[in-house]
Amino acid sequence: MTLAITYPTNDGDPADLLEVTEITEPPPPGLGQIQVDVRAFPIHPGDLYLMPPAPGQRAVAGFEATGVVAAVGPGVSTRTVGTRVTVFPNPGSWAQRINVAAEIAAPVPDSLSDEVAAQMVCNPLTALLLHRAAQQHFAVGFDGLVINNAANSAVGRLFTVWAEHHQIATIGVVRSAVRARQLAERYPAVPVVSTDNDEWAEQVRAIAGGRPIAAAVDPVGGQAAADLVSLLAPGGTHIAYGMLARENISLHASALVGGEIGLRGVTIGRWLTGAAPERRASDIAAATELAATQPSEFDVAGSYSLDQITDAVRHVTRPGKIGTVIVRT
């Protein structure tokens, strides 16, 4: 038997549903698979949108984890026993031992701690996809600006790093003056405003100084998305990559039609099914390189053991959290 984080239903508070339980050890890895002894896994906000389990069964949670290859199945030549890997996206990753397709196991640089390795694929890959989506507007990379909502989040900070590296101008948007000061200290060249100031939208326009706001990347949705749309230049695009707000995005058609504003979503699930294998391999390599060269950007909000899963889940939504919550197995 092995320990895993499982849940009986997706109806309820994840902090109450997710529990440590014993599950059967996985069989020897099959064709194209490896078996991984998991050392740690991250809890991303999106992980708490639990998928419905099969009727009468408990489902193993999680999509990302890091560990050591314990066994290699037939047909696998790219990974060897003892190699450190991070796996993503693999449903059911939050267990002490898992079988995964070798092709979704990224090698971990020796320089990285388990806490950084556990978060080295999903968040930087999301930031990369947002960067690619924003670049589709002709003004981005020239005089155009990109609004980075929830800029203090793990993905938001990585997006700032991508943008600075590629000389894309951004404006960070956060929820409090304290967060704004923290970001300004961390990225002094990047302007940031706080929505706790009633004049925040005017502050954004003043910072833009007549330059077009070409895109807004947004993990929140709801009223925040509608506010961001109102700031976009003609031909601009609102790019949603999360659903933190429970309410719908409330927009009248006139908010889109007059300025030919676009709404689009970005998801790793679509990337997984739509991107060519060569593109996926290149993107994973880029995400890994970011972690290897910028490990200080991968803050750990807190580290927990398996039996502290309830506290870990509650920490994910705690106000003022900076970084990613990590669970060690």
Short mmCIF file of the C-alpha atoms (twelve columns), coordinates in Angstrom:
data_MODEL
# 
_entry.id   MODEL 
# 
loop_
_atom_site.group_PDB 
_atom_site.id 
_atom_site.type_symbol 
_atom_site.label_atom_id 
_atom_site.label_alt_id 
_atom_site.label_comp_id 
_atom_site.label_asym_id 
_atom_site.label_seq_id 
_atom_site.Cartn_x 
_atom_site.Cartn_y 
_atom_site.Cartn_z 
_atom_site.pdbx_PDB_model_num 
ATOM 1   C CA . MET A 1   0.000   0.000  0.000   1 
ATOM 2   C CA . THR A 2   1.001   3.629  -0.524  1 
ATOM 3   C CA . LEU A 3   -0.349  6.919  0.758   1 
ATOM 4   C CA . ALA A 4   -2.212  9.382  -1.453  1 
ATOM 5   C CA . ILE A 5   -4.382  12.499 -1.224  1 
ATOM 6   C CA . THR A 6   -7.865  11.425 -2.291  1 
ATOM 7   C CA . TYR A 7   -11.439 12.696 -2.222  1 
ATOM 8   C CA . PRO A 8   -14.872 11.022 -2.411  1 
ATOM 9   C CA . THR A 9   -16.752 13.804 -4.234  1 
ATOM 10  C CA . ASN A 10  -16.119 17.216 -5.738  1 
ATOM 11  C CA . ASP A 11  -19.148 18.707 -3.985  1 
ATOM 12  C CA . GLY A 12  -17.892 20.765 -1.060  1 
ATOM 13  C CA . ASP A 13  -14.892 22.605 0.329   1 
ATOM 14  C CA . PRO A 14  -11.646 20.970 -0.897  1 
ATOM 15  C CA . ALA A 15  -10.121 21.524 2.539   1 
ATOM 16  C CA . ASP A 16  -12.790 19.221 3.959   1 
ATOM 17  C CA . LEU A 17  -12.796 16.734 1.074   1 
ATOM 18  C CA . LEU A 18  -9.085  16.041 0.559   1 
ATOM 19  C CA . GLU A 19  -7.700  13.389 2.907   1 
ATOM 20  C CA . VAL A 20  -4.696  11.108 3.273   1 
ATOM 21  C CA . THR A 21  -5.718  7.538  2.500   1 
ATOM 22  C CA . GLU A 22  -4.000  4.263  1.696   1 
ATOM 23  C CA . ILE A 23  -4.253  3.066  -1.892  1 
ATOM 24  C CA . THR A 24  -2.918  0.029  -3.679  1 
ATOM 25  C CA . GLU A 25  0.672   0.208  -4.894  1 
ATOM 26  C CA . PRO A 26  0.824   0.828  -8.649  1 
ATOM 27  C CA . PRO A 27  1.779   -2.181 -10.796 1 
ATOM 28  C CA . PRO A 28  5.127   -2.274 -12.599 1 
ATOM 29  C CA . PRO A 29  5.266   0.495  -15.213 1 
ATOM 30  C CA . GLY A 30  3.825   -0.457 -18.592 1 
ATOM 31  C CA . LEU A 31  4.917   0.329  -22.107 1 
ATOM 32  C CA . GLY A 32  6.273   3.864  -22.312 1 
ATOM 33  C CA . GLN A 33  5.825   4.444  -18.587 1 
ATOM 34  C CA . ILE A 34  8.079   5.135  -15.631 1 
ATOM 35  C CA . GLN A 35  7.380   4.674  -11.933 1 
ATOM 36  C CA . VAL A 36  8.166   7.647  -9.728  1 
ATOM 37  C CA . ASP A 37  8.687   7.850  -5.985  1 
ATOM 38  C CA . VAL A 38  7.177   11.262 -5.292  1 
ATOM 39  C CA . ARG A 39  9.054   13.593 -2.969  1 
ATOM 40  C CA . ALA A 40  6.878   16.706 -3.145  1 
ATOM 41  C CA . PHE A 41  3.984   18.278 -4.983  1 
ATOM 42  C CA . PRO A 42  2.568   21.807 -5.319  1 
ATOM 43  C CA . ILE A 43  -0.999  22.906 -4.684  1 
ATOM 44  C CA . HIS A 44  -2.063  25.399 -7.334  1 
ATOM 45  C CA . PRO A 45  -5.404  27.224 -7.032  1 
ATOM 46  C CA . GLY A 46  -6.627  25.334 -10.097 1 
ATOM 47  C CA . ASP A 47  -5.945  22.011 -8.364  1 
ATOM 48  C CA . LEU A 48  -8.805  22.773 -5.995  1 
ATOM 49  C CA . TYR A 49  -11.357 22.566 -8.825  1 
ATOM 50  C CA . LEU A 50  -11.740 18.850 -8.262  1 
ATOM 51  C CA . MET A 51  -12.830 16.567 -11.070 1 
ATOM 52  C CA . PRO A 52  -15.781 14.274 -10.296 1 
ATOM 53  C CA . PRO A 53  -14.576 10.833 -9.159  1 
ATOM 54  C CA . ALA A 54  -15.984 7.624  -10.570 1 
ATOM 55  C CA . PRO A 55  -19.226 6.617  -8.797  1 
ATOM 56  C CA . GLY A 56  -18.521 4.935  -5.477  1 
ATOM 57  C CA . GLN A 57  -14.764 5.511  -5.686  1 
ATOM 58  C CA . ARG A 58  -12.251 7.953  -4.272  1 
ATOM 59  C CA . ALA A 59  -10.105 9.841  -6.771  1 
ATOM 60  C CA . VAL A 60  -6.441  10.732 -6.315  1 
ATOM 61  C CA . ALA A 61  -5.938  14.484 -6.648  1 
ATOM 62  C CA . GLY A 62  -3.254  16.574 -8.288  1 
ATOM 63  C CA . PHE A 63  -1.556  17.029 -11.650 1 
ATOM 64  C CA . GLU A 64  2.064   17.934 -10.860 1 
ATOM 65  C CA . ALA A 65  4.715   16.303 -8.660  1 
ATOM 66  C CA . THR A 66  8.451   15.817 -8.402  1 
ATOM 67  C CA . GLY A 67  10.383  12.742 -7.397  1 
ATOM 68  C CA . VAL A 68  12.855  10.040 -8.395  1 
ATOM 69  C CA . VAL A 69  12.441  7.376  -11.065 1 
ATOM 70  C CA . ALA A 70  12.074  4.021  -9.271  1 
ATOM 71  C CA . ALA A 71  11.429  1.777  -12.296 1 
ATOM 72  C CA . VAL A 72  11.336  2.019  -16.081 1 
ATOM 73  C CA . GLY A 73  8.841   0.243  -18.327 1 
ATOM 74  C CA . PRO A 74  9.383   -1.316 -21.750 1 
ATOM 75  C CA . GLY A 75  10.220  1.061  -24.567 1 
ATOM 76  C CA . VAL A 76  11.599  3.839  -22.343 1 
ATOM 77  C CA . SER A 77  15.132  4.969  -23.101 1 
ATOM 78  C CA . THR A 78  14.935  8.642  -22.101 1 
ATOM 79  C CA . ARG A 79  14.744  8.168  -18.319 1 
ATOM 80  C CA . THR A 80  16.781  5.929  -16.005 1 
ATOM 81  C CA . VAL A 81  16.319  4.695  -12.451 1 
ATOM 82  C CA . GLY A 82  17.524  7.284  -9.950  1 
ATOM 83  C CA . THR A 83  16.815  10.264 -12.231 1 
ATOM 84  C CA . ARG A 84  14.970  13.189 -10.669 1 
ATOM 85  C CA . VAL A 85  11.907  14.218 -12.667 1 
ATOM 86  C CA . THR A 86  8.894   16.497 -12.447 1 
ATOM 87  C CA . VAL A 87  5.705   15.145 -13.992 1 
ATOM 88  C CA . PHE A 88  2.927   17.274 -15.481 1 
ATOM 89  C CA . PRO A 89  0.110   17.058 -16.420 1 
ATOM 90  C CA . ASN A 90  -0.656  13.741 -14.775 1 
ATOM 91  C CA . PRO A 91  -4.058  13.292 -13.099 1 
ATOM 92  C CA . GLY A 92  -3.582  11.535 -9.764  1 
ATOM 93  C CA . SER A 93  -0.080  12.835 -9.013  1 
ATOM 94  C CA . TRP A 94  -0.569  13.374 -5.287  1 
ATOM 95  C CA . ALA A 95  0.571   9.944  -4.143  1 
ATOM 96  C CA . GLN A 96  3.815   8.549  -2.793  1 
ATOM 97  C CA . ARG A 97  4.345   6.321  -5.839  1 
ATOM 98  C CA . ILE A 98  2.850   6.812  -9.306  1 
ATOM 99  C CA . ASN A 99  3.126   5.447  -12.837 1 
ATOM 100 C CA . VAL A 100 3.321   8.099  -15.552 1 
ATOM 101 C CA . ALA A 101 4.034   8.365  -19.258 1 
ATOM 102 C CA . ALA A 102 7.744   8.981  -19.698 1 
ATOM 103 C CA . GLU A 103 7.033   11.749 -22.207 1 
ATOM 104 C CA . ILE A 104 5.507   14.018 -19.523 1 
ATOM 105 C CA . ALA A 105 8.415   13.574 -17.092 1 
ATOM 106 C CA . ALA A 106 10.833  16.503 -17.309 1 
ATOM 107 C CA . PRO A 107 14.366  16.005 -15.957 1 
ATOM 108 C CA . VAL A 108 15.170  18.133 -12.911 1 
ATOM 109 C CA . PRO A 109 18.434  20.098 -12.902 1 
ATOM 110 C CA . ASP A 110 20.720  19.050 -10.052 1 
ATOM 111 C CA . SER A 111 20.828  22.608 -8.745  1 
ATOM 112 C CA . LEU A 112 17.114  22.720 -7.915  1 
ATOM 113 C CA . SER A 113 15.607  21.860 -4.550  1 
ATOM 114 C CA . ASP A 114 12.536  19.648 -4.422  1 
ATOM 115 C CA . GLU A 115 10.455  22.715 -3.489  1 
ATOM 116 C CA . VAL A 116 11.420  24.481 -6.713  1 
ATOM 117 C CA . ALA A 117 11.375  21.312 -8.826  1 
ATOM 118 C CA . ALA A 118 7.798   20.603 -7.700  1 
ATOM 119 C CA . GLN A 119 6.593   23.816 -9.361  1 
ATOM 120 C CA . MET A 120 8.950   24.038 -12.318 1 
ATOM 121 C CA . VAL A 121 6.533   23.040 -15.102 1 
ATOM 122 C CA . CYS A 122 2.922   24.182 -14.640 1 
ATOM 123 C CA . ASN A 123 3.432   27.811 -13.613 1 
ATOM 124 C CA . PRO A 124 6.289   28.734 -15.958 1 
ATOM 125 C CA . LEU A 125 4.569   26.923 -18.805 1 
ATOM 126 C CA . THR A 126 1.402   28.931 -18.152 1 
ATOM 127 C CA . ALA A 127 3.438   32.145 -18.149 1 
ATOM 128 C CA . LEU A 128 5.018   31.120 -21.453 1 
ATOM 129 C CA . LEU A 129 1.609   30.456 -23.034 1 
ATOM 130 C CA . LEU A 130 0.350   33.845 -21.822 1 
ATOM 131 C CA . HIS A 131 3.402   35.532 -23.291 1 
ATOM 132 C CA . ARG A 132 2.751   33.807 -26.607 1 
ATOM 133 C CA . ALA A 133 -0.932  34.789 -26.576 1 
ATOM 134 C CA . ALA A 134 -0.176  38.437 -25.747 1 
ATOM 135 C CA . GLN A 135 2.379   38.646 -28.540 1 
ATOM 136 C CA . GLN A 136 -0.339  38.010 -31.109 1 
ATOM 137 C CA . HIS A 137 -1.253  41.700 -30.880 1 
ATOM 138 C CA . PHE A 138 0.941   43.653 -33.289 1 
ATOM 139 C CA . ALA A 139 1.717   46.375 -30.707 1 
ATOM 140 C CA . VAL A 140 3.161   44.032 -28.076 1 
ATOM 141 C CA . GLY A 141 6.924   44.265 -28.121 1 
ATOM 142 C CA . PHE A 142 6.738   47.750 -29.640 1 
ATOM 143 C CA . ASP A 143 4.774   50.536 -27.921 1 
ATOM 144 C CA . GLY A 144 1.949   48.327 -26.656 1 
ATOM 145 C CA . LEU A 145 1.411   47.508 -22.971 1 
ATOM 146 C CA . VAL A 146 0.102   44.363 -21.305 1 
ATOM 147 C CA . ILE A 147 -1.858  44.499 -18.044 1 
ATOM 148 C CA . ASN A 148 -0.842  41.693 -15.702 1 
ATOM 149 C CA . ASN A 149 -3.725  41.146 -13.266 1 
ATOM 150 C CA . ALA A 150 -2.888  39.385 -9.979  1 
ATOM 151 C CA . ALA A 151 0.720   40.254 -10.768 1 
ATOM 152 C CA . ASN A 152 1.819   39.081 -7.324  1 
ATOM 153 C CA . SER A 153 0.659   35.507 -7.974  1 
ATOM 154 C CA . ALA A 154 3.165   32.795 -8.854  1 
ATOM 155 C CA . VAL A 155 2.203   32.890 -12.536 1 
ATOM 156 C CA . GLY A 156 1.933   36.681 -12.500 1 
ATOM 157 C CA . ARG A 157 5.511   37.073 -11.283 1 
ATOM 158 C CA . LEU A 158 6.813   34.574 -13.838 1 
ATOM 159 C CA . PHE A 159 4.934   36.415 -16.577 1 
ATOM 160 C CA . THR A 160 6.703   39.597 -15.472 1 
ATOM 161 C CA . VAL A 161 10.049  37.797 -15.794 1 
ATOM 162 C CA . TRP A 162 9.177   36.515 -19.298 1 
ATOM 163 C CA . ALA A 163 7.999   39.963 -20.356 1 
ATOM 164 C CA . GLU A 164 11.066  41.783 -19.042 1 
ATOM 165 C CA . HIS A 165 13.347  39.276 -20.758 1 
ATOM 166 C CA . HIS A 166 11.560  39.891 -24.073 1 
ATOM 167 C CA . GLN A 167 11.299  43.661 -23.547 1 
ATOM 168 C CA . ILE A 168 7.515   43.672 -23.300 1 
ATOM 169 C CA . ALA A 169 6.129   46.510 -21.199 1 
ATOM 170 C CA . THR A 170 3.650   45.469 -18.498 1 
ATOM 171 C CA . ILE A 171 1.578   47.113 -15.794 1 
ATOM 172 C CA . GLY A 172 0.971   45.004 -12.710 1 
ATOM 173 C CA . VAL A 173 -2.426  45.070 -11.011 1 
ATOM 174 C CA . VAL A 174 -2.844  43.790 -7.436  1 
ATOM 175 C CA . ARG A 175 -5.459  44.012 -4.715  1 
ATOM 176 C CA . SER A 176 -3.630  45.950 -1.989  1 
ATOM 177 C CA . ALA A 177 -1.106  48.732 -1.515  1 
ATOM 178 C CA . VAL A 178 1.096   46.345 0.470   1 
ATOM 179 C CA . ARG A 179 1.286   43.959 -2.490  1 
ATOM 180 C CA . ALA A 180 1.999   46.870 -4.802  1 
ATOM 181 C CA . ARG A 181 4.956   47.973 -2.680  1 
ATOM 182 C CA . GLN A 182 6.297   44.420 -2.545  1 
ATOM 183 C CA . LEU A 183 6.176   44.075 -6.313  1 
ATOM 184 C CA . ALA A 184 7.701   47.501 -6.874  1 
ATOM 185 C CA . GLU A 185 10.655  46.483 -4.707  1 
ATOM 186 C CA . ARG A 186 11.052  43.198 -6.535  1 
ATOM 187 C CA . TYR A 187 10.646  44.569 -10.081 1 
ATOM 188 C CA . PRO A 188 11.531  48.283 -9.831  1 
ATOM 189 C CA . ALA A 189 11.218  48.839 -13.595 1 
ATOM 190 C CA . VAL A 190 7.618   47.560 -13.710 1 
ATOM 191 C CA . PRO A 191 4.795   49.933 -12.699 1 
ATOM 192 C CA . VAL A 192 2.114   48.462 -10.447 1 
ATOM 193 C CA . VAL A 193 -1.245  49.736 -9.184  1 
ATOM 194 C CA . SER A 194 -3.597  48.509 -6.498  1 
ATOM 195 C CA . THR A 195 -7.343  48.102 -6.939  1 
ATOM 196 C CA . ASP A 196 -7.918  49.202 -3.346  1 
ATOM 197 C CA . ASN A 197 -7.492  52.703 -4.759  1 
ATOM 198 C CA . ASP A 198 -10.736 53.812 -6.385  1 
ATOM 199 C CA . GLU A 199 -8.728  55.614 -9.057  1 
ATOM 200 C CA . TRP A 200 -6.700  52.571 -10.085 1 
ATOM 201 C CA . ALA A 201 -8.063  52.486 -13.637 1 
ATOM 202 C CA . GLU A 202 -7.124  56.119 -14.162 1 
ATOM 203 C CA . GLN A 203 -3.679  55.338 -12.767 1 
ATOM 204 C CA . VAL A 204 -3.305  52.616 -15.394 1 
ATOM 205 C CA . ARG A 205 -4.273  55.032 -18.154 1 
ATOM 206 C CA . ALA A 206 -1.828  57.618 -16.816 1 
ATOM 207 C CA . ILE A 207 1.002   55.080 -16.781 1 
ATOM 208 C CA . ALA A 208 0.164   54.077 -20.339 1 
ATOM 209 C CA . GLY A 209 0.509   57.721 -21.336 1 
ATOM 210 C CA . GLY A 210 -1.312  57.291 -24.612 1 
ATOM 211 C CA . ARG A 211 0.371   54.018 -25.538 1 
ATOM 212 C CA . PRO A 212 -2.084  51.258 -26.488 1 
ATOM 213 C CA . ILE A 213 -3.010  48.705 -23.847 1 
ATOM 214 C CA . ALA A 214 -2.951  45.737 -26.174 1 
ATOM 215 C CA . ALA A 215 -3.798  42.874 -23.842 1 
ATOM 216 C CA . ALA A 216 -4.698  41.969 -20.287 1 
ATOM 217 C CA . VAL A 217 -3.793  38.598 -18.769 1 
ATOM 218 C CA . ASP A 218 -6.190  37.651 -16.016 1 
ATOM 219 C CA . PRO A 219 -6.619  34.632 -13.698 1 
ATOM 220 C CA . VAL A 220 -9.587  36.138 -11.862 1 
ATOM 221 C CA . GLY A 221 -12.526 36.776 -14.212 1 
ATOM 222 C CA . GLY A 222 -15.792 38.208 -12.897 1 
ATOM 223 C CA . GLN A 223 -16.010 41.979 -12.440 1 
ATOM 224 C CA . ALA A 224 -12.225 42.268 -12.618 1 
ATOM 225 C CA . ALA A 225 -12.326 41.039 -16.209 1 
ATOM 226 C CA . ALA A 226 -14.980 43.577 -17.156 1 
ATOM 227 C CA . ASP A 227 -12.884 46.366 -15.622 1 
ATOM 228 C CA . LEU A 228 -9.817  45.230 -17.552 1 
ATOM 229 C CA . VAL A 229 -11.727 45.092 -20.832 1 
ATOM 230 C CA . SER A 230 -12.668 48.743 -20.374 1 
ATOM 231 C CA . LEU A 231 -8.971  49.655 -20.390 1 
ATOM 232 C CA . LEU A 232 -8.051  47.885 -23.615 1 
ATOM 233 C CA . ALA A 233 -7.164  49.755 -26.785 1 
ATOM 234 C CA . PRO A 234 -9.090  49.017 -30.001 1 
ATOM 235 C CA . GLY A 235 -8.207  45.541 -31.173 1 
ATOM 236 C CA . GLY A 236 -7.040  44.562 -27.680 1 
ATOM 237 C CA . THR A 237 -7.583  41.171 -26.103 1 
ATOM 238 C CA . HIS A 238 -8.570  39.991 -22.639 1 
ATOM 239 C CA . ILE A 239 -6.738  36.706 -21.990 1 
ATOM 240 C CA . ALA A 240 -8.276  34.599 -19.213 1 
ATOM 241 C CA . TYR A 241 -6.264  31.806 -17.653 1 
ATOM 242 C CA . GLY A 242 -8.085  31.200 -14.375 1 
ATOM 243 C CA . MET A 243 -11.484 31.310 -12.702 1 
ATOM 244 C CA . LEU A 244 -10.787 32.638 -9.214  1 
ATOM 245 C CA . ALA A 245 -13.923 34.787 -9.207  1 
ATOM 246 C CA . ARG A 246 -17.113 32.829 -8.707  1 
ATOM 247 C CA . GLU A 247 -19.308 35.261 -10.615 1 
ATOM 248 C CA . ASN A 248 -19.622 35.439 -14.395 1 
ATOM 249 C CA . ILE A 249 -17.900 38.056 -16.518 1 
ATOM 250 C CA . SER A 250 -20.631 40.648 -16.998 1 
ATOM 251 C CA . LEU A 251 -20.189 42.530 -20.271 1 
ATOM 252 C CA . HIS A 252 -22.563 44.294 -22.622 1 
ATOM 253 C CA . ALA A 253 -21.868 43.626 -26.289 1 
ATOM 254 C CA . SER A 254 -21.076 47.325 -26.760 1 
ATOM 255 C CA . ALA A 255 -17.969 46.864 -24.595 1 
ATOM 256 C CA . LEU A 256 -16.578 44.596 -27.302 1 
ATOM 257 C CA . VAL A 257 -18.080 45.682 -30.598 1 
ATOM 258 C CA . GLY A 258 -16.985 49.314 -30.759 1 
ATOM 259 C CA . GLY A 259 -13.328 48.608 -30.113 1 
ATOM 260 C CA . GLU A 260 -13.254 45.163 -31.740 1 
ATOM 261 C CA . ILE A 261 -12.144 43.738 -28.400 1 
ATOM 262 C CA . GLY A 262 -11.337 40.050 -28.197 1 
ATOM 263 C CA . LEU A 263 -11.912 37.570 -25.382 1 
ATOM 264 C CA . ARG A 264 -9.887  34.373 -25.277 1 
ATOM 265 C CA . GLY A 265 -8.800  31.729 -22.854 1 
ATOM 266 C CA . VAL A 266 -5.471  30.003 -22.320 1 
ATOM 267 C CA . THR A 267 -5.236  26.514 -20.857 1 
ATOM 268 C CA . ILE A 268 -2.505  23.932 -20.652 1 
ATOM 269 C CA . GLY A 269 -5.098  21.279 -21.475 1 
ATOM 270 C CA . ARG A 270 -5.563  22.798 -24.921 1 
ATOM 271 C CA . TRP A 271 -1.787  23.077 -25.338 1 
ATOM 272 C CA . LEU A 272 -1.432  19.395 -24.481 1 
ATOM 273 C CA . THR A 273 -3.890  18.268 -27.148 1 
ATOM 274 C CA . GLY A 274 -3.243  20.933 -29.777 1 
ATOM 275 C CA . ALA A 275 0.500   21.584 -29.775 1 
ATOM 276 C CA . ALA A 276 2.833   19.441 -31.848 1 
ATOM 277 C CA . PRO A 277 5.174   17.123 -29.867 1 
ATOM 278 C CA . GLU A 278 8.152   19.228 -30.928 1 
ATOM 279 C CA . ARG A 279 6.475   22.380 -29.633 1 
ATOM 280 C CA . ARG A 280 5.600   20.736 -26.325 1 
ATOM 281 C CA . ALA A 281 9.168   19.506 -25.857 1 
ATOM 282 C CA . SER A 282 10.529  22.968 -26.642 1 
ATOM 283 C CA . ASP A 283 8.111   24.647 -24.229 1 
ATOM 284 C CA . ILE A 284 8.924   22.221 -21.402 1 
ATOM 285 C CA . ALA A 285 12.629  22.848 -21.985 1 
ATOM 286 C CA . ALA A 286 12.007  26.606 -21.799 1 
ATOM 287 C CA . ALA A 287 10.024  26.213 -18.557 1 
ATOM 288 C CA . THR A 288 12.775  24.093 -17.034 1 
ATOM 289 C CA . GLU A 289 15.405  26.591 -18.103 1 
ATOM 290 C CA . LEU A 290 13.490  29.374 -16.371 1 
ATOM 291 C CA . ALA A 291 13.459  27.392 -13.121 1 
ATOM 292 C CA . ALA A 292 17.157  26.559 -13.449 1 
ATOM 293 C CA . THR A 293 18.215  30.147 -14.099 1 
ATOM 294 C CA . GLN A 294 15.686  31.986 -11.907 1 
ATOM 295 C CA . PRO A 295 15.060  29.730 -8.873  1 
ATOM 296 C CA . SER A 296 14.511  32.759 -6.635  1 
ATOM 297 C CA . GLU A 297 11.294  33.469 -8.574  1 
ATOM 298 C CA . PHE A 298 9.767   30.217 -7.276  1 
ATOM 299 C CA . ASP A 299 8.752   31.300 -3.784  1 
ATOM 300 C CA . VAL A 300 7.449   28.720 -1.346  1 
ATOM 301 C CA . ALA A 301 4.470   30.032 0.609   1 
ATOM 302 C CA . GLY A 302 4.610   27.112 3.033   1 
ATOM 303 C CA . SER A 303 5.774   23.506 3.253   1 
ATOM 304 C CA . TYR A 304 3.548   20.785 4.725   1 
ATOM 305 C CA . SER A 305 3.538   17.044 5.278   1 
ATOM 306 C CA . LEU A 306 0.861   14.740 3.878   1 
ATOM 307 C CA . ASP A 307 -1.005  14.605 7.161   1 
ATOM 308 C CA . GLN A 308 -1.254  18.406 7.119   1 
ATOM 309 C CA . ILE A 309 -3.157  18.467 3.832   1 
ATOM 310 C CA . THR A 310 -6.118  20.376 5.309   1 
ATOM 311 C CA . ASP A 311 -3.851  23.175 6.532   1 
ATOM 312 C CA . ALA A 312 -2.005  23.174 3.213   1 
ATOM 313 C CA . VAL A 313 -5.203  23.555 1.194   1 
ATOM 314 C CA . ARG A 314 -6.433  26.380 3.393   1 
ATOM 315 C CA . HIS A 315 -3.096  28.146 2.976   1 
ATOM 316 C CA . VAL A 316 -3.613  28.229 -0.813  1 
ATOM 317 C CA . THR A 317 -6.489  30.711 -0.483  1 
ATOM 318 C CA . ARG A 318 -5.082  32.633 2.486   1 
ATOM 319 C CA . PRO A 319 -5.002  36.420 1.920   1 
ATOM 320 C CA . GLY A 320 -1.468  37.727 1.565   1 
ATOM 321 C CA . LYS A 321 -0.011  34.416 0.393   1 
ATOM 322 C CA . ILE A 322 3.169   34.813 -1.643  1 
ATOM 323 C CA . GLY A 323 4.442   31.802 -3.543  1 
ATOM 324 C CA . THR A 324 3.252   28.224 -3.964  1 
ATOM 325 C CA . VAL A 325 2.174   25.840 -1.213  1 
ATOM 326 C CA . ILE A 326 4.279   22.645 -1.243  1 
ATOM 327 C CA . VAL A 327 3.449   19.264 0.284   1 
ATOM 328 C CA . ARG A 328 6.284   16.833 1.021   1 
ATOM 329 C CA . THR A 329 5.572   13.130 0.998   1 
# 
